[in-house]
Amino acid sequence: MESSMRLAALNACRTSVSSRSLRNTGPLSRPIHTKRSTPPTHPNRTSSRSISLFGQQSKTAENDSAALGSAASYENRSRPPVLRPDNLFHSYTKSPIPEIRRRAAYMRQHARCPHPDHSPASSGAHAPNHVDFECPDCGIPVYCSEKHWADDYEGHLQICDTLRQINEDDHDLRSGRFFPEFEYAGPQMEEAAVNMTNWDTFLYTRQFEAINDDRSMRQVTRLLTYPLTIGSILHELSPYSIKKGGRLTPEGLKSFSALRYTLHPPRTGGGVDIKGLRPESPPVRIFVLGARAESSLPRNVWVQLAHLFPRGKFHIIFVGPESMANRDDEFPLPPRTPSNPFGAIVEDRVWPTMKISTIVDYYHTLHRTGQFYPYDPYFDCFVMFHPGLGHPASSHEWAETVPLLLETKAPIIVTGYTQYDMDRDIEWVRKTCSGEFDLLMEPGENTFRSLRWDLNDLDPQDISCGNWGAWAFRGKRYAISPPKGSPVPTSLKAPATSSTNPESVTSTGSKPSSSPGVTPPTSAPRRSTRPVSSEFLSDKATAAFIRRVLCAQHLADRGRNTPAPIQDLLPPLTSRNDVDLQLYALIAIIIKEFVQNWYARITPDETFVAEIVQIIAHCTRALEQRLRKVDLESLLFDELPELLDAHIRAYRIAKSSVARPPVEANPREIYHSLWPLPALSPVPNPESGSTQVQANNESAYRQLLVQGVLALLLPTEDLENECLTALVGQLFSELVIGNLIVNKLSEPWLIWEGLIMLTRLVRSKGTKGTVKASEPGNIAPRINLKAGSGMAPPTTSHNSLRVQTAFWTVIQWGFILVNSIRLMISTIMLSRALPPRTAPSFIHQAKPTSPSDREESYHPPTASTPSQPVKTPIVDFKTWSCVGNLLEIDARMPWMIGALSMIQWGALRGPGNLAGFDGMIDR
């Protein structure tokens, strides 16, 4: 390990210890963290590894290390250490390490004695006093006198062993020995899975050299806990899951799945040549807010995060006023210039897939200026290590930041020193942002917490470990309102939003984040949404799947350059080849999942599948022929609305029962009495066991329905094959009708999803004209009327505007009225020339034999006349009464329903037969 790297690790640990004591200045009446009773620790682990870390390193590797690093690396290895491993326990006051002696002096000046006599609530209360007596067992000043230490020895004994462990770890870190545990593993094969169950499995699967004692494990986890806390939550093999006890919530699975999709991208077949060029996703931005000790970690510690995601890219951004504390010698702060307005320190040579930036400022200041717009839940994540959201000394610093974080809808990962620290932060977020956030990960102990305990210099009784617990949340509500004239996104991934203008994504109930005079950038988004590959949905891929499943006997032709088309291998299902392709794809899925998985174990013969395909093809062709004879007009606008109207009436009568307590009436039983359905009888009742009976009746009804349809569609020779008809009947009744229609298509969520997809399709077509209008070729004048744009709208008087508005309103309404009257007159005049709706065979003209027989005569159908349904006038369709009943017009506005009924009756049966069959209105 190079001397500079070792020095950086030493400074990191020193900063992490001192930052806890200097974080809150002034006298404290209560400790920052909860006093935790920690069980005594043992110096030796029975499960420790027997192989020493880097103990078997060859001479060649040492020479290479010396060649790459400085000569001081060998000097530090050969230099005798200040303290030996068996001589690490020393009193803080008499420590051979000057830095520890200065720390003991600081504790004696600021830490208070925890004895109950100093508490204001005690009867013989003493004045608060500083600690001065060091416990001989732990070597840390903990009480003001030996008397108080002896009096409260049982309470101190609970943490004495842990304090001794902290003492030895501090001396070990400054002992001057060589630290092989700080030489981390390099890149790993992508095919080698990482086990993130705990620290031991992770270090083993990441090919770290074995660590042979607990102290070295504590030292290495003190630094690695920061990158691995993030990696363990974002990795696809994360120890946190949605299972019971996995702590991940459904909303958390959505948010973290979006980031995992970016960090574990699918293989695209890219290469180094020109043919292998593929579009790559932008790096994932991890904002570390309120950065302190984590920003000064050696960069090879953060590189371990990049090794966990071989094909992912990171941009880590440390933000906070203390992010560059005690680092002026390492990185002097650059001046703030127009190209670097916040004086960011950018380290772009950390690793080929990682860049680190540090900004010494508050996040809410950056957010209001739009420095990092736009935010994308697929590419952005926020992390706060021990933020102290609910601590009285620091909560005011987060009051402006947290609401702005919720607006981004990106996940926010938070850690805490103790369970009390996390509960206090969560309670503060609930009070500050009530109802505006979703919990992504339940609070609990962090799998990759630091195994080393830390001491609070202002209260020696307060011990904690870095990143002990972790939880996550994000903004909850979505209110997407695209700017007028901008194309509407065709897909909105839940719980994430696509990269849109920051003005179009706001959080309901939260305060606006923009400050006066500052407008977020409205330029093109920094990143584009990842295009979803649709090659597996192409017709070529669908045809290949159908050949593998339904045309296995023709696989011998796979050596041909152009395989035979599907229509030459399989019988046609309908009169259109494109429809046949999709239907055969559905049939192939059903046969592969529910037929071939058991039939292939019996025999490799493919004749049985071919027979099933032939029968299905015969049924679909016969069904298409029968559907061509169906009067769709009457079916959609008369018969189906009549059924829906009857259902609505029965449902309302069942819900508005006249029975009053104590008489009880089941609305479902009333409904089934008014509208009996054999397939849904009896009414399901778990107590009487009728639920299973109803399910059996429904299954029997489906089978009878399919058998009746097959009897009409199949030829006689196929109906005699009982095995084949039974199998085809089961496929249609259980898989198609029962599983697909009843269990899937009738679900409310699927119906809403279909409506949403239809709405998006219509909107995407409607925005094509808007997109064309914004092309560069269109030189239409554009005037920006926003505030601060530098151009002001033309000023006109209110009176002139009102006159112009009234004038153009009168013109528009007059134009609409004239055109409506013109349309009605032209329609009535041309209705006689329009062809009749239908020409039923049983309605015909009688030949005029005499002047008295010149009138039309109606001849009812006879046995020789083909029976066809009587056509209904359009005005007499049941769809009108169904809509009126659905809107409850008869109850809300009875005068309107009466007037409309009178108009309908007069149009149907009044003079002129205006709305009668083949009348002027009907045509």
Beta strands, then each sheet from edge to edge (+ up, - down):
strand 1: 133-134
strand 2: 141-143
strand 3: 284-289
strand 4: 314-319
strand 5: 345-351
strand 6: 354-359
strand 7: 380-384
strand 8: 412-416
strand 9: 437-445
strand 10: 453-456
strand 11: 459-465
strand 12: 469-475
strand 13: 479-480
strand 14: 505-506
sheet 1: 1+ 2-
sheet 2: 5+ 6- 4- 3- 7- 8- 12+ 9-
sheet 3: 10+ 11-
sheet 4: 13+ 14-
end
